[in-house]
């Protein structure tokens, strides 16, 4: 009953209703190693992406990506008259009024469902192993454990305190939330235990391991976990103190390392696996980006094979702009004033003296053009001009109600896209090597060393001039390099900037204690388990 209650607690539950008429029995589904892989391992990957709200780690709405993006100074969903108010959801996210953002708990439910699914798969693998002692399935077990650790990473990052359980039939006791530091150590130990059993193949590239958890993804997550040690090892994030990452020790490969040294160690592991910067920044987001040497972990996209959707371009483009490409758009998400300022955009957009080379690789701003370079027109026959400096939380009734804001342009447009352009052939990038270089640079600086080499390698790739490798410059560089990729909330929290006031977002009463760096745990789960709510809510 507890399990049924846990999995039913979501407003985005249509994808849980599965009653195929051709369902096979469990005995038929797990007779061979290949059947075990298909039904106990490969099946899990279906939900890494998604086609409906709340599904997936990126690509759909109201999910993990939106909680990590529209709560920050990177992106905003302006209310445009009758468009994009949605019961106040987007404004509540941006203002950090998370208890008023109906649906934030649906992400918890999605991630808990995936963890539960991994537990079920591990039980199946264990049963098969006992029945077939001469068949080695340890690699399949390692793969599922790594997948489960990834889902745990996201839920721990978003909600702080989460239950850690391995059974397929959790009791109320199993579902009691753990201190954040305990969950953190558990995730790290799981990834460390299985990393070397995973394939060394690059899973972003077509082949046997396409779209799967491999060593690259595991080492990326370990680097990210080490870099955020001061946040994740902190069980009381509202007391104005954090542990010192230099004093958080880890036993790794026979060595004793602090968190920053461990970050560098795992970043170096990725270099040894052959990941490197792609010659072209834009190639990582091309329609056919499967051969990128930089992308580490992606969600495979193929409009003829999968129903996975990527709505970020669709949500952002003006209707007429999308129509000029033969697609569709919802005229929504935009860059914030903080973002375009960081990129060096000036009010005189013809003055490009300080503009970062990645600006027009990341945003549509100024005159909108179709794929042939022709100017796109509004319904009244005048040119469509995106107005970056007029963006605000509510632009209703203004002259730029429908045109305010620089829009997302990071992924190449697939002119053959289906579902209004939401189904295209660009694989969705989750982890890539430029992030690894910036993590390495930051860890070196935090450890009192020089991170200039990896830091400026990222800038040099796009033709940007070198900068001093300071923590402030690293935070800015992460925005310039990783905008629209879902890491801004994680970065701002680590740099202690998430709860500050900025354009259109005053600091909430009581928010100075940082209670909003995690989301509230869904009330239904609290009632079900007797768990106390996160502080501040």
Secondary structure, 3 states (H helix, E strand, C coil): CHHHHHHHCCCCCHHHCCCCCCCCCHHHHCCCHHHHHHHHHHHHHHHCCCCCCCCCCCCCCCCHHHHHHCCCCCEECCEECCECCHHHHHHHHHHCCHHHCCCHHHHHHHHHHHHHHHHHHHHHHHHHHHHCCCCCCHHHHHHHHHHHHHHHHHHHHHHCCCECCCCCCCCCCCCCECCHHHHHHHHHHHHHHHHHHCCCCCCCCCCCCCCCCCHHHHHHHHHHHHHCHHHHCCCCCCCCCCCCHHHCEEEECCEEEEHHHHHHHHHHHHHHCCCCCCCCHHHHHCCCCCCCCCEEEEECCCCCCCCCCCCHHHHHCCHHHHHHCCCCCCCCCEECHHHHHHCCCCCCCCCCCCCCCCHHHHEECEECECCCCCECECCCCCECEEEHHHCCCECCCCCCCCCECCEECCCCCCCCCEHHHCECCCCEEEEEHHHHHHHHHHHHHHCCCCCHHHHHHHHHHCCCCCCCCCHHHHHHHHHHHHCCCCCHHHHHHHCCCCCCCECCECCCCCHHHCHHHCCCCCHHHHHHHCCCCCCCC
